[in-house]
Every structure is written in C-alpha cells, then in structure tokens.
Amino acid sequence: MGIYVYMLRCADGSFYIGSATGDDTSSRVDQHNAGTYPGYTFSRRPVVLVWSEYFDRITDGIAAERQLKGWSRAKKEALIKSDWDSVSQLARRRAGEPGKK
C-alpha cells in the first residue's frame, strides 16, 4: 500500500498539504469539506484538490509532504501548473542566491 500526497486550495486562497493512504484522494478531500476533523482546513472550507502524487513507499510520500510544506507559495503555484522551469528556478534562488527586495 502506498500513499498520496496532496495539495488543497482553501476558500481563503491558502494552501494545505496533506497525505492519505488508500485508492485515491477523493474521500479525504470530502472529509476536509465535511469538517470531519478539526484543523487547518476546518474554518477554510470549501477546499479544492489542486495537486496530488502517488508514492509507492510511504516513507517517500512523508518525505515529499514535509518538503512541500516548506516551499514558498510561488513554488507551490508553479508545481500546480507543472511549470518545472519555475520550480527549478525558485529552488535555486532559495538555496543561496540573494532574492530581490
């Protein structure tokens, strides 16, 4: 059994990164929208699934989830658009190059 890592866009425009085991993410998104569990998305409903990826190994999925949670908003938006050039450029900038002020 593997794991899905997913990103939701909340009603307030913020992003939520989470993970779910199972066949797909639809039931987990439904739980977020139903307010099944208190947490970040509870007061930011409705939420919309904007990105997900399946990982065969749960440890790989958990590592990806942690990594994504540390990404900037711009980098998350580039991932949603599958804009790999921007993802790469934004990764380099944060890795030591000074940003524009």
Phi, psi and omega in degrees: 000136180254201184214144172260135169254135186221160176234133177248143169261123182274166182301331180274004178091352179282167178249148175234131178252132179212183179217156181209136172269159180124192186281330180199183183262353188299318180292326179291319177297319177300320178297318177300313183292332178279349182071031183302320182239135175291146180162198187304315186279347186306313181266008182239027181277153003280160177244155180230134176289124181244346180197145172203155177213141180264138176238129178295321181260126181300322180297324177293320178296317179297320178296318179295319179300314179298319180297313181298324180298336179270355182284153175289163177301317181299320181290322176296318179295323177294321177298316179302321181276358186057036179269081188293331176297316180291320177302314180296316180296317180292329177292318180294319182299318182285344185273015175140341178282139179293140178273166177281142179247000000 
